[in-house]
Amino acid sequence: MTVLLREPATLEEAAGILTADPGARLVAGGVTVCLQITHRRSDPSALVLLRRVPGLSGVTVLEDGALEIGALTTHGELAADPELSARHPRLAELFSDVGNVRVRAAGTIGGNLANADPAQDPAVLLAVIGAEADMVSPRGERTVPIAGLSAGAWRSTLAADEVIRRVRVPRLPPTSRTGWSKIQSGSLDDYATVNAGVRMDLGADGTIASVRAVVGAAVASPRVFDIPALAGSHPGDTPALKACAREATADLETVTDHRGSGDYRRHLAGVALGRALTRCLDDGRRAA
C-alpha cells in the first residue's frame, strides 16, 4: 500500500486537498488515524499533515474572557495551561486524564473532536460548557457547537472537506459550576466505559436554577439533556443529586460491547452522572 504524505501550508490548502482527494485523511496528532490504519479500519490514499500550518496551537484569552484553543493544541498542553486552569479547572483536570502520557503528548483537541470517537472524554465537558468549533472549507468558515459535532460513532457533522481551526470556550458566570466523571472497566489507560459532564447554574438564593448534562462512551453519540427535576434543590443535597442522575439516565439507549451490556452501562451512566453532579460544588473556578 502506497500512501502519499501531503504537508499544506494553510488550512485552505488542506481543505482543497480533501476536496480533490476524498480518500485523504487529515493528521493532527495522529493518535486515532494511526490506530485505525494499524487495525485496518482505514485505508487512506493520502495523509494530510497539518504540522506546517501556523497559528493552530496554544490558548488565547479574548476580550470577553472566552478562550480560543488552536486545533493542534495537545491534551498535555491544555492540562498544563494556566489560563485554562484558572477559568475552567475541571476542563484542565479532564485533559490531564485523557488516555496516558503518550496520548496526551501527541493527541490534539481538534483531532479528538473531528474523529468523533464515542469513548473520548473532552466532548462531554466542552458540550455542556457551550464550547464551539470553528471550521474552514473551500466554501468559507462556519461555527458548530461541540454538542452538535457528533453524528454517531466515528461520524462527525464536519463535511468531508472541512478542517477544524479552533475551539472557542466561553467564559462562564460566577454562578456556574462544572463537573465530570468517567468509569473505566479496564486499566486506567483504557477508554471510558461511560463518562459524564455537567454544568450547574445556581440562582440568587444559592439553590439550583438549571442543570445541563452530557453522557458519553456508553452511547453511540454523546447525549445532551437537561435535568429540570433538580431546579430549586440545594446543590449540597447529595442523595437528591444521585437520585435525579439515576432517573435522568434510565431511558438512555446504551450500547453493548466488550466493556459491558447495555443495561450495565446504563446503570454506570447514572453513577457517573451522580459523581459529576456532586463535584460541581468544588470546581475551584476563579472569576477572571
Helices and strands as residue ranges (DSSP letters): E 4-6, H 11-20, E 24-27, H 31-38, E 46-49, E 59-61, E 67-70, H 75-80, H 82-87, H 89-95, H 101-106, H 109-115, H 122-129, E 132-137, E 140-145, G 146-148, E 163-169, E 176-183, E 194-202, E 208-216, E 223-226, G 228-230, H 238-248, H 262-278, G 280-282
